[in-house]
Amino acid sequence: MHKEEFHLKLFMCVIQSRRLVRTPQRTAGEASTSSVLVPKLRPRTDTLKDLDTEDDPDTMEGIPIFKNEWIMTHEEHHAARTLGIGKAIAVLTSGGDAQGMNAAVRAVVRVGIFTGARVFFVHEGYQGLVDGGDHIREATWESVSMMLQLGGTVIGSARCKDFREREGRLRAAHNLVKLGITNLCVIGGDGSLTGADTFRSEWSDLLNDLQKAGKITAEEATKSSFLNIVGLVGSIDNDFCGTDMTIGTDSALHRIMEIVDAITTTAQSHQRTFVLEVMGRHCGYLALVTSLSCGADWVFIPECPPDDDWEEHLCRRLSETRTRGSRLNIIIVAEGAIDRHGKPITSESIKDLVVKRLGYDTRVTVLGHVQRGGTPSAFDRILGSRMGVEAVMALLEGTPDTPACVVSLSGNQAVRLPLMECVQVTKDVTKAMDEKKFDEALKLRGRSFMNNWEVYKLLAHVRPPVSKSGSFTVAVMNVGAPAAGMNAAVRSTVRIGLIQGNRVLVVHDGFEGLAKGQIEEAGWSYVGGWTGQGGSKLGTKRTLPKKSFEQISANITKFSIQGLVIIGGFEAYTGGLELMEGRKQFDELCIPFVVIPATVSNNVPGSDFSVGADTALNTICTTCDRIKQSAAGTKRRVFIIETMGGYCGYLATMAGLAAGADAAYIFEEPFTIRDLQANVDHLVQKMKTTVKRGLVLRNEKCNENYTTDFIFNLYSEEGKGIFDSRKNVLGHMQQGGSPTPFDRNFATKMGAKAMNWMSGKIKESYRNGRIFANTPDSGCVLGMRKRALVFQPVAELKEQTDFEHRIPKEQWWLKLRPILKILAKYEIDLDTSEHAHLEHISRKRRKPDSPVSGRTFIGNVYVLKYWKI
């Protein structure tokens, strides 16, 4: 049957069944876009020490883990739907605003309503809680529409002196009791969360005082006998211990990098030195990651003051950079930067130093509050949404004995930690800096911060050796489709290799270039300025090596290549598998190689994330924001957007979460014509509300027959007289653009980690005067798995791969799809059968052994059900 005939028959079926089809009831074993189940997590006796955790920076022995088991009961599925009945939740934002707060507020409101609870906005933070009246208003589903993509906080934030006094907290308690609110979600920094914990600890005494004063009745006091508190950390500084990323940090980095990229062009034109001051009074995270993301010459942060002779070292560094041919210098300064004696290091003092000693034309740019503004990044939207969902569950599952907790992010997992323990560790960092115990402060910041610092020092402060005697020769190449961040990975790989004294070659046009001998040696300046450039400067092709083994082997011998770093997507992975097979025929292929996943599709087995996927995700979100704005103006319009990804639905799903889509069709979750009709019916009902627009995402290969054109025509036919439909195929724009801060930083650390592994593996494989590597672990994929960067042999990943559809057989992000549906107001079920147990923070300290990602201060944590970013 031709596709045209198939589509015609389907149209006839739909038209005949119009208004008769409703959202289908599905069994626990079925999956569709309109009814998705979450795997139930059951505790096992396993601990992380039983797993392969050799390269896990966060893993500590004895941490309980939980494995997925698809065991659920009908009653458990419906638990969440009634969990909030008879309860009330208030949500407020306090302290400094941060992009992504609105996403968290939206999730709290919608998931709260989903569970049957009443949800209230508290406007203007704690001041609104004290003042009461119109400052505390009940929220509706529609009241948080179009909030997701807005920066700042729509419900307002304020510094409140009244709440610091007991009289103010007494008034706040009175306002909550009168509205029957016993659950409070606070989104803010450590000061805001400390205030919430104080409020909770005083709650019983406050109720007694109110009852004695006759302001509340005994019945009201009984109904409000305890107050549940859950905190979400909203701070652009990422200064809260207990979470890898706070809400707003990634967006602030986006604002900073936009400015740094713009300044770089004018600095090059005039051969200027720029000193950029970023926020971070007590935490240098923004400055440190910015320096890695833009390849800065120097960074000043409060946790790691420079040595006493830093002025000479800085000037020498700037001079050497110019000598190598660079036309500019970039210096990043955190606003709280100090020297080892506690004296502030200001941007103006650095400028005066450079002008006086070097005579360079130097300018200062203080970024200020621009870092807090603008649209939240895709990461912060998803982070805020996920944290909001978990916050509601934590509140509604809370008991009088449950301590106030903070919902945090560890790797790609959500965790609940005791609020005040996290606050105490955060204060310990500041105390250590005040006492000039800077090494202690650095350790308290955690493993991720420490390894960012180690990579920065290697790339910015270590001079590559002049002599390469006794060095190894390593080649680096790009394979597959281009992805933003590839160039940052190449730069890091090349420079770390040079620092180690190795000879580094670059291969143009992937395996095809390796076969044709398109190879040249790269020096330090060769990769200068590559961090912020999109695409692939080396050139990349999808050609696989199998047909050219003979030529490739000859060039490996000709150029004395002893190790290979392959940066790319699924073709890089399959190319690695072919190289392993080719070792049986060609001894020249018996050299170590490592694959760094870099593809917008995020479909490389062995890694939760790929370089380039975050940039593509943000591109999709930006486009969806503009489309939603258009739809909001015209009213009654539905847009169908096609995303890339091959058979992998990562982009469609995550963009759906970040952009607030009504549906996202993907290959991994089969759907039928009835599901399509159910989505149409859902949009028909939506047009009867105040939100008269729709957004539907479709992965490019989600279904052979239900094409974008077919879905567009179906929506157009079924929506006649109710809504108009439009379609948009985003295409290759998703592969372009400058890499996001996440992709730059991720690629930089991946390149450094890969080259460190390569040097060790080459030494290990050196036998009888030559390199001979034929063990399975000599050919690996370097991937992010939950909370660790790990090396996994490509041969072992074969069983985890669906080669026909070029995707891993198991993908972690599929667990997020129910959240997408709940936030779009679909009638689905959410498993809440597992109760999260609070564990305690353990400040174990270990020296960083290699540049990887993670944090040290999370001890035994209970791994929750959701994630992302």
C-alpha positions in Angstrom: 0.0 0.0 0.0 1.4 3.4 -0.9 1.8 6.0 1.8 -0.8 8.3 0.2 -3.4 5.4 0.3 -2.5 4.7 3.9 -2.9 8.3 4.9 -6.3 8.5 3.1 -7.6 5.4 4.9 -6.4 6.8 8.2 -8.2 10.1 7.6 -11.4 8.2 6.8 -11.1 6.3 10.1 -10.5 9.4 12.1 -13.4 11.3 10.4 -15.8 8.4 11.0 -14.8 8.1 14.6 -14.8 11.8 15.3 -16.2 12.8 18.7 -16.5 9.1 19.6 -12.9 8.6 20.5 -11.9 9.5 24.0 -8.6 9.1 26.0 -8.1 5.4 26.1 -7.8 3.5 29.4 -4.5 1.5 29.3 -3.1 -1.3 31.3 0.1 -1.1 33.2 2.0 -2.8 30.4 1.0 -0.3 27.7 2.7 3.0 26.9 1.5 5.9 24.9 1.7 9.7 24.8 -1.6 9.9 26.6 -0.9 7.4 29.3 2.6 6.9 30.6 3.7 5.0 33.6 6.8 5.6 35.8 8.9 2.7 36.9 8.5 2.0 40.5 11.8 2.0 42.5 12.3 -0.6 45.1 15.3 -0.7 47.5 17.9 -3.4 47.0 20.7 -4.5 49.3 23.3 -3.4 46.7 25.6 -0.6 47.5 27.7 1.5 45.2 30.8 -0.2 46.3 29.4 -3.3 44.4 29.4 -1.4 41.2 32.2 -0.3 38.8 32.9 3.1 40.4 36.6 3.5 39.6 36.1 6.8 37.9 33.1 8.0 40.0 34.1 11.2 41.8 31.1 11.2 44.1 30.7 7.6 44.9 31.3 6.6 48.5 31.2 3.1 49.9 27.9 2.2 51.5 25.6 4.6 49.6 22.3 2.7 49.1 21.2 2.5 45.4 17.9 1.7 43.9 17.2 -0.2 40.7 14.2 0.1 38.5 11.6 -2.6 38.7 8.4 -2.4 36.6 6.2 -3.6 39.5 3.2 -1.4 40.3 -0.4 -1.8 41.5 -3.5 -0.1 40.2 -3.9 1.5 43.6 -0.3 2.8 43.7 -0.8 4.5 40.3 -3.7 6.5 41.6 -2.1 7.5 44.9 -0.7 10.8 43.6 -4.1 11.8 42.3 -5.6 12.0 45.8 -2.5 12.8 47.8 -3.2 16.5 48.1 -7.0 16.4 48.7 -7.8 18.5 51.8 -4.4 20.1 51.9 -3.1 23.5 50.9 0.3 24.6 49.6 1.8 28.0 49.5 4.8 28.9 47.3 7.0 32.0 47.6 10.2 33.3 46.1 12.6 35.2 48.3 16.0 36.9 48.2 17.7 37.6 44.9 15.8 36.6 41.8 17.1 33.9 39.5 16.0 32.7 36.1 14.1 29.4 36.3 12.2 30.4 39.5 9.1 30.8 37.4 9.5 27.2 36.1 9.6 25.9 39.7 6.5 28.0 40.7 4.6 26.7 37.6 5.5 23.1 38.5 4.5 23.5 42.1 1.1 25.0 41.2 0.2 22.5 38.5 1.4 19.3 40.3 -0.2 20.6 43.5 -3.5 21.0 41.6 -2.9 17.6 40.0 -2.8 15.9 43.4 -6.0 17.6 44.5 -4.4 20.3 46.8 -5.2 24.0 46.8 -2.2 26.0 45.9 -1.5 29.7 46.8 0.9 32.3 45.5 2.6 34.4 48.1 3.5 37.6 46.4 6.7 39.6 47.3 8.3 36.8 49.3 8.3 36.8 53.1 6.9 40.3 53.1 3.8 39.1 51.4 3.6 36.2 54.0 3.7 38.8 56.8 1.3 41.3 55.2 -1.3 38.7 54.1 -4.5 39.9 52.4 -4.1 40.2 48.6 -0.5 39.1 48.8 -1.7 35.5 49.3 -3.9 34.4 46.4 -5.1 31.1 45.3 -3.5 29.9 42.0 -5.2 28.3 39.1 -3.9 26.1 36.2 -4.2 29.0 33.8 -2.5 31.5 36.1 0.9 30.0 35.5 0.6 29.9 31.7 3.3 31.6 29.7 5.4 31.8 32.8 7.9 29.2 31.9 10.0 31.3 29.5 10.1 34.4 31.7 13.1 35.5 33.7 13.1 36.7 37.3 10.0 35.8 39.4 6.5 36.7 38.4 5.2 36.5 42.0 7.8 38.9 43.2 10.6 38.8 45.7 11.7 41.1 48.5 14.1 41.4 51.4 11.9 41.3 54.5 13.1 42.8 57.8 9.7 42.1 59.5 10.1 38.3 59.1 13.4 38.4 60.9 11.4 39.5 64.1 9.2 37.1 66.0 6.3 39.5 65.7 6.5 39.3 61.9 6.6 35.5 61.9 3.5 35.6 64.3 1.6 37.6 61.7 2.7 35.2 58.9 1.6 32.2 60.9 -1.8 33.8 61.5 -2.2 34.4 57.7 -1.4 30.8 56.9 -3.7 29.3 59.5 -6.6 31.4 58.4 -6.2 30.0 54.9 -5.6 26.4 56.1 -2.1 26.4 54.6 0.3 23.9 56.3 2.7 23.3 53.5 5.2 25.9 52.4 7.6 25.8 49.4 10.3 28.4 49.6 12.5 29.2 46.6 15.5 31.2 47.4 19.1 31.2 48.8 20.5 30.0 52.1 19.2 33.0 54.0 15.7 32.5 52.8 15.8 28.8 53.6 17.2 29.4 57.1 14.3 31.8 57.7 11.9 29.0 56.7 13.4 26.5 59.0 13.3 29.0 61.9 9.6 29.6 61.1 8.9 25.9 61.2 10.7 25.3 64.5 8.7 28.1 66.1 5.4 26.9 64.6 3.8 25.3 67.7 4.7 28.3 70.0 3.3 30.7 67.4 0.0 28.8 67.3 -0.2 28.8 71.1 0.4 32.6 71.2 -2.2 33.1 68.5 -4.8 31.0 70.3 -4.1 32.7 73.6 -4.6 36.1 71.9 -7.9 34.9 70.5 -6.8 35.3 66.9 -7.4 31.7 66.0 -9.7 29.0 67.4 -8.7 25.7 69.0 -10.1 23.9 65.9 -7.9 26.0 63.6 -4.9 25.3 65.7 -5.5 21.6 65.7 -6.0 21.5 61.9 -2.7 23.4 61.4 -0.8 21.6 64.2 2.4 21.3 62.1 4.0 23.0 59.2 5.9 21.2 56.4 8.8 23.1 54.7 10.6 22.2 51.5 13.2 24.4 50.0 14.4 24.9 46.4 17.6 26.7 45.9 17.4 29.6 43.6 20.7 31.5 43.3 22.7 32.5 40.2 26.0 32.1 42.3 25.7 28.3 42.7 26.9 28.9 46.3 24.7 26.4 48.1 26.3 23.2 49.3 24.3 20.1 48.7 23.4 20.5 45.0 25.4 20.4 41.8 23.5 23.3 40.3 21.2 25.9 41.7 18.2 27.3 39.8 19.5 30.3 37.7 23.2 29.4 37.5 23.1 28.1 34.0 21.1 31.0 32.7 23.5 33.5 34.4 26.4 31.7 32.6 24.4 32.2 29.3 24.2 35.9 29.9 27.9 36.1 30.8 29.0 34.1 27.7 26.9 36.2 25.4 28.8 39.3 26.6 32.2 37.6 26.6 31.7 36.5 23.0 30.7 40.0 22.0 33.6 41.6 23.8 36.1 39.1 22.2 35.4 40.4 18.7 36.1 44.1 19.6 39.1 43.0 21.7 40.6 41.2 18.7 40.0 44.2 16.5 42.0 46.6 18.7 44.4 44.2 20.4 42.9 45.0 23.8 42.9 43.4 27.2 39.5 43.1 28.9 38.9 42.7 32.6 35.4 41.4 33.2 33.8 41.4 36.6 31.1 38.9 37.3 28.9 38.2 40.3 30.1 36.0 43.2 30.7 37.8 46.5 31.4 34.6 48.3 31.5 32.0 45.5 33.7 32.0 42.4 31.7 29.4 40.4 30.4 31.8 37.8 33.9 33.3 37.3 35.6 29.8 37.2 33.2 28.2 34.7 33.3 31.4 32.6 37.1 31.2 32.4 36.9 27.6 31.2 34.1 28.3 28.7 35.9 31.2 27.1 39.5 30.2 27.5 40.4 33.2 29.7 44.0 34.0 30.5 43.4 34.4 34.2 40.6 34.1 36.8 40.3 35.6 40.3 38.0 33.8 42.7 37.5 34.2 46.5 38.1 30.5 47.3 41.5 30.3 45.7 43.5 33.6 46.1 46.6 33.9 44.0 50.1 33.6 45.4 51.8 36.7 46.7 53.8 37.2 43.4 50.6 37.0 41.3 51.2 40.4 39.7 54.4 39.2 38.0 52.9 35.9 37.1 49.8 37.6 35.5 51.9 40.0 33.4 54.2 37.1 32.2 51.1 35.1 31.3 49.5 37.9 29.3 52.8 38.7 27.6 53.3 35.0 26.6 49.8 34.8 25.1 50.5 37.9 22.9 53.9 36.4 21.9 52.1 33.2 20.6 50.1 35.4 18.3 47.0 36.2 20.2 45.5 39.7 19.7 43.6 39.9 23.0 43.6 39.0 26.6 40.6 38.1 28.8 40.7 38.3 32.6 37.7 37.2 34.7 37.2 38.6 38.2 34.6 37.5 40.7 33.3 40.5 42.7 34.5 38.9 45.9 38.0 38.2 44.8 40.7 38.7 47.4 44.4 38.0 47.9 45.9 35.7 50.5 45.8 38.4 53.1 42.1 39.1 52.6 42.7 42.4 50.6 40.1 42.8 47.8 41.4 42.4 44.2 39.2 44.8 42.1 38.8 44.9 38.4 40.2 48.5 38.4 43.3 47.6 40.3 44.0 44.8 37.7 43.5 47.2 34.9 45.9 49.7 36.4 48.5 46.9 36.9 48.3 45.8 33.2 48.5 49.3 31.9 51.4 50.3 34.1 53.6 47.2 33.6 52.7 46.1 30.0 51.2 49.2 28.4 48.3 47.2 27.0 45.1 49.0 26.0 42.9 47.7 28.8 39.2 48.1 29.5 37.0 47.1 32.4 33.4 45.7 32.0 31.3 45.1 35.1 28.4 42.9 34.1 26.2 43.6 37.2 22.6 42.7 37.2 22.4 41.8 33.6 23.5 38.3 34.8 20.1 37.9 36.7 18.0 38.9 33.7 16.9 37.5 30.4 15.2 34.2 29.5 16.0 31.1 31.5 18.0 28.5 29.7 16.6 25.1 28.9 18.6 23.6 31.7 17.1 25.9 34.3 13.5 25.4 33.0 13.9 21.6 33.3 15.7 21.9 36.6 13.0 24.2 38.1 10.2 22.0 36.8 11.8 18.8 38.2 12.5 20.4 41.5 9.0 21.8 41.7 7.5 18.3 41.1 9.6 16.7 43.8 8.9 19.6 46.2 5.2 18.9 46.0 5.7 15.2 46.6 8.0 16.0 49.6 5.5 18.3 51.1 2.5 16.0 50.8 4.4 13.0 52.1 5.7 15.0 55.0 4.8 14.2 58.7 5.4 16.1 61.9 8.6 14.1 62.4 10.0 15.0 58.9 12.7 17.7 59.1 12.7 20.5 56.7 14.4 19.4 53.5 15.9 20.9 50.4 15.4 19.3 47.0 18.8 19.1 45.3 20.5 17.9 42.1 23.2 15.3 42.2 24.4 14.4 38.7 21.2 13.7 36.8 19.3 12.6 39.9 17.1 14.5 42.4 17.8 14.0 46.1 16.3 15.3 49.3 18.7 16.5 52.0 18.2 18.1 55.4 17.9 21.8 54.9 19.9 23.0 57.8 22.8 20.6 57.2 23.2 22.0 53.7 23.0 25.6 55.1 25.6 24.8 57.7 28.1 23.4 55.2 27.5 26.5 53.0 28.3 28.7 56.0 31.4 26.7 56.7 32.8 27.7 53.3 32.4 31.4 54.1 33.9 30.8 57.6 36.9 29.0 56.2 37.6 31.9 53.8 37.2 34.4 56.6 39.8 32.4 58.6 42.0 32.3 55.4 41.7 28.5 55.3 41.4 28.5 51.5 42.3 24.9 50.9 39.5 24.0 53.3 37.1 26.3 51.5 38.0 24.7 48.1 37.3 21.2 49.4 34.0 22.2 51.0 32.9 23.5 47.6 33.0 20.0 46.4 34.6 17.7 43.8 33.1 19.4 40.7 34.4 22.8 41.8 37.8 21.4 42.6 38.2 19.7 39.3 37.0 22.8 37.4 39.8 24.5 39.2 42.4 21.8 38.3 41.5 21.9 34.6 41.7 25.7 34.6 45.1 25.7 36.2 46.4 23.2 33.7 45.1 25.1 30.7 46.0 28.6 32.0 49.0 28.3 34.2 51.1 25.4 33.1 53.7 25.9 30.4 54.0 23.2 27.8 57.5 21.7 27.7 59.8 22.8 24.9 61.3 19.3 24.3 59.1 16.4 23.3 61.7 13.7 23.7 60.2 10.4 24.8 56.7 11.7 24.2 53.8 9.9 22.6 51.9 10.8 19.4 48.2 11.1 19.8 45.8 12.0 16.9 42.4 13.7 17.5 39.5 13.7 15.0 35.8 14.5 14.6 33.4 11.9 13.2 29.7 12.1 12.2 27.5 15.2 12.1 28.8 18.5 13.5 27.8 19.5 17.0 28.5 22.6 19.0 31.3 22.0 21.5 33.3 19.7 19.3 35.9 22.5 18.9 36.1 23.0 22.7 36.8 19.3 23.1 39.5 19.4 20.4 41.2 22.4 22.0 41.2 20.8 25.5 42.5 17.5 24.1 45.3 19.2 22.1 46.5 21.5 24.9 46.4 18.9 27.7 48.4 16.6 25.3 51.0 19.3 24.7 51.2 20.0 28.5 52.0 16.3 29.0 54.8 16.6 26.5 53.1 14.6 23.8 53.0 15.3 20.1 49.4 16.0 19.0 48.1 15.5 15.5 44.8 16.7 14.1 42.9 14.7 11.4 40.6 16.5 9.0 37.4 15.0 7.7 37.1 12.1 10.1 38.0 8.5 9.1 38.1 9.5 5.5 40.8 12.1 6.2 42.7 9.5 8.3 42.7 7.2 5.2 43.7 9.9 2.9 46.5 11.3 5.1 44.8 14.6 5.8 46.8 14.9 9.0 48.9 17.7 10.5 50.6 18.5 13.8 48.9 21.0 16.1 50.7 23.5 18.4 49.4 25.5 21.2 48.2 28.4 19.1 46.6 26.1 16.5 43.5 25.8 18.6 43.4 29.3 20.0 39.9 30.8 20.2 38.2 27.5 19.4 36.2 27.2 22.6 33.4 29.4 21.6 33.2 28.4 17.9 30.3 26.2 16.7 30.5 23.4 14.2 33.7 21.4 13.5 36.9 23.3 12.6 38.6 20.0 11.7 35.8 19.0 9.4 33.7 15.9 10.0 32.1 13.1 7.9 29.9 10.1 8.5 32.3 7.7 6.7 33.2 4.6 8.7 36.7 3.1 8.7 36.0 -0.5 7.7 36.4 0.0 4.0 39.7 1.8 4.4 41.5 -0.3 7.0 44.5 -0.7 4.7 45.0 3.0 4.1 44.3 3.9 7.7 46.8 1.3 8.9 49.4 2.7 6.5 48.9 6.3 7.8 49.0 5.2 11.4 52.4 3.8 10.7 53.5 6.8 8.5 52.6 9.4 11.2 53.6 7.2 14.1 50.2 7.5 15.7 50.1 5.7 19.1 46.6 6.8 20.3 43.4 8.1 18.8 40.8 10.5 20.4 37.5 10.3 18.4 35.0 13.1 19.0 31.6 12.4 17.5 28.2 10.8 17.6 26.9 7.3 16.8 29.3 7.0 13.8 32.2 7.6 16.2 30.9 4.8 18.4 30.3 2.3 15.5 33.6 3.4 14.0 35.3 2.4 17.3 33.6 -1.0 17.1 34.9 -1.5 13.6 38.4 -0.5 14.7 38.2 -3.2 17.4 37.2 -5.8 14.8 40.0 -4.6 12.5 42.6 -5.4 15.0 42.3 -9.1 14.0 43.6 -8.3 10.6 45.8 -5.2 11.1 48.3 -4.9 14.0 48.6 -1.2 13.3 45.0 -0.7 14.6 46.1 -2.1 18.0 46.4 1.3 19.6 44.3 2.8 22.4 41.3 4.9 21.4 38.6 6.8 23.2 35.3 8.1 22.0 34.0 11.4 23.3 30.2 11.6 22.6 29.4 14.7 20.6 26.0 14.8 18.8 22.8 16.8 19.1 20.8 13.6 19.1 22.3 12.4 22.4 22.1 8.8 21.2 25.6 7.4 22.0 25.4 4.3 24.2 27.4 4.7 27.4 26.6 8.3 28.2 23.6 10.1 29.6 24.7 13.3 27.9 26.5 14.2 24.7 28.5 17.4 23.8 26.2 19.5 21.6 22.8 18.3 22.8 22.4 21.2 25.3 23.1 23.8 22.5 20.5 22.2 20.2 18.0 22.0 23.1 18.4 25.8 23.7 18.0 26.5 20.0 14.7 24.6 20.0 13.5 26.3 23.1 14.3 29.8 21.7 12.3 28.9 18.5 9.4 27.5 20.5 9.3 30.6 22.7 8.9 32.8 19.6 6.3 30.5 18.1 4.3 30.5 21.4 4.4 34.2 21.4 3.0 34.3 17.9 0.3 31.8 18.8 -0.6 33.9 21.9 -1.2 36.9 19.7 -3.3 35.2 17.1 -5.2 33.0 19.5 -6.6 29.5 18.7 -3.5 28.3 16.9 -1.6 25.1 17.3 2.0 24.7 16.1 3.5 21.3 15.1 7.3 21.5 15.4 9.7 18.8 14.0 13.0 18.3 15.8 16.1 16.4 14.9 17.5 13.3 16.7 17.0 10.5 14.3 15.2 7.8 16.2 16.2 9.3 19.6 13.5 11.3 21.2 15.7 13.2 23.7 15.5 16.6 22.0 11.7 16.4 21.5 11.1 15.3 25.1 13.4 17.7 26.8 12.4 20.6 24.6 8.8 19.7 25.4 9.5 20.0 29.1 11.5 23.2 28.7 9.0 24.9 26.3 5.8 23.7 27.9 4.6 21.6 25.0 1.2 19.9 24.9 2.6 16.7 23.4 5.9 15.3 22.2 5.8 12.3 19.8 8.9 10.1 19.9 9.9 6.7 18.5 10.7 5.1 21.9 7.0 5.6 23.0 4.8 4.1 20.3 1.5 5.9 19.6 -1.6 5.2 17.6 -4.2 7.1 15.7 -6.3 7.0 18.8 -3.6 8.7 20.7 -3.4 11.4 18.1 -7.1 11.9 18.3 -6.9 12.1 22.1 -4.3 14.9 21.8 -6.6 16.7 19.4 -9.5 16.4 21.9 -7.2 17.7 24.6 -6.4 20.8 22.6 -10.1 21.3 21.8 -10.8 21.4 25.5 -7.8 23.7 26.0 -9.2 26.3 23.5 -12.2 26.7 25.8 -9.9 28.1 28.6 -8.0 31.3 28.6 -5.0 29.6 27.1 -5.9 29.5 23.5 -2.8 28.1 21.9 -1.0 24.8 21.5 2.5 23.5 20.9 3.2 19.9 19.7 6.7 18.5 19.1 7.5 15.6 16.8 10.8 13.7 16.6 11.8 13.4 13.0 11.7 9.6 12.9 9.1 8.9 15.6 6.8 7.1 13.1 7.2 6.0 9.5 3.6 6.8 8.6 2.6 9.5 11.1 4.8 12.1 9.4 4.8 15.8 10.3 2.7 16.5 7.3 0.2 13.8 8.3 -0.1 15.1 11.9 -0.4 18.7 10.6 -3.2 17.6 8.2 -5.0 15.6 10.9 -4.9 18.5 13.4 -6.0 20.9 10.6 -9.0 18.7 9.8 -10.0 17.8 13.3 -9.5 21.4 14.6 -11.7 23.1 11.9 -13.7 25.9 13.4 -11.9 25.5 16.7 -8.2 26.2 16.0 -5.8 26.7 13.1 -2.7 24.6 12.7 0.8 25.5 11.5 4.0 23.4 11.1 7.6 24.2 11.3 10.6 21.9 10.5 13.6 23.3 12.4 16.2 21.3 10.4 19.9 21.9 10.6 19.7 25.1 12.6 19.8 22.8 15.6 23.4 21.8 14.7 24.6 25.4 14.4 25.3 28.3 16.7 27.9 29.0 19.4 28.0 26.3 22.1 26.3 26.9 25.3 28.3 27.3 28.5 27.3 23.8 29.5 28.6 22.3 26.3 31.9 24.3 26.4 32.6 23.3 30.0 31.5 19.7 29.5 33.6 19.4 26.3 36.6 20.9 28.0 36.5 18.5 30.9 35.8 15.6 28.6 38.9 16.4 26.5 41.1 16.8 29.5 39.8 13.5 31.0 40.3 11.6 27.7 43.9 12.8 27.2 44.8 11.9 30.8 43.4 8.4 30.2 45.1 8.1 26.8 48.6 8.9 28.3 48.1 6.2 30.9 46.8 3.7 28.5 49.6 4.2 26.0 52.2 3.7 28.8 50.4 0.5 29.8 50.3 -0.8 26.2 54.0 -0.1 25.5 55.7 -3.5 24.8 59.0 -4.3 23.2 59.6 -0.8 21.9 56.1 -0.4 20.4 52.5 0.2 21.3 50.3 -2.9 21.2 46.8 -2.6 22.7 44.4 -5.4 22.0 42.5 -5.7 25.3 38.8 -4.7 25.4 39.5 -1.8 27.8 41.9 -0.2 25.3 39.0 1.1 23.2 36.4 3.0 25.3 33.6 5.5 25.3 34.0 8.2 27.8 30.5 9.0 29.1 28.6 10.7 31.9 26.7 8.1 33.9 24.5 9.5 36.6 27.1 11.3 38.8 30.4 10.2 37.1 32.5 10.4 34.0 33.4 6.7 33.3 35.3 4.8 30.6 33.4 1.9 29.2 34.8 -0.6 26.6 32.9 -0.2 23.3 32.7 -4.0 23.0 30.8 -4.2 26.3 28.3 -1.5 25.1 27.2 -3.6 22.1 24.6 -5.4 24.2 23.1 -2.1 25.3 22.7 -0.8 21.7 19.8 -0.9 19.3 21.9 -0.7 16.1 18.9 -0.7 13.7 17.6 2.5 15.2 20.9 3.9 16.4 19.9 4.4 20.0 20.7 2.9 23.5 18.2 0.2 24.6 17.7 2.0 27.9 17.5 5.8 28.2 17.2 7.6 31.5 15.2 10.6 30.3 12.2 8.5 29.4 11.2 8.6 33.1 10.6 12.4 32.6 7.8 12.0 30.1 5.0 11.7 32.7 6.0 15.1 34.1 5.6 16.6 30.6 2.1 15.2 30.4 1.1 16.2 33.9 2.3 19.8 33.4 0.3 19.8 30.1 -2.9 18.8 32.1 -3.3 15.3 30.9 -5.2 12.8 33.0 -2.4 10.3 33.7 -1.1 8.5 36.8 2.1 9.1 38.7 3.7 6.5 40.9 4.4 7.8 44.4 4.7 4.5 46.2 8.3 5.1 47.3 8.8 7.5 50.1 12.1 9.4 50.0 14.2 9.0 53.1 16.3 11.9 54.2 20.0 11.1 54.6 22.8 13.2 56.0 25.6 15.2 54.4 29.0 13.7 54.6 31.9 16.0 54.1 34.5 13.4 52.9 37.5 15.1 51.4 39.7 13.6 48.7 42.2 15.2 46.4 41.1 15.5 42.8 42.8 12.9 40.7 41.5 14.0 37.3 39.2 16.6 35.8 35.7 15.2 36.3 32.3 16.2 37.5 30.6 15.8 40.8 30.6 17.0 44.4 32.1 15.4 47.5 29.8 16.6 50.3 26.8 14.4 49.4 27.0 11.3 51.6 24.3 8.7 51.9 21.5 10.0 49.7 18.2 8.4 48.7 18.0 8.4 44.9 14.6 9.7 43.8 12.4 8.8 40.8 12.8 11.7 38.5 15.3 13.8 36.6 17.2 16.0 34.6 20.8 19.3 33.1 
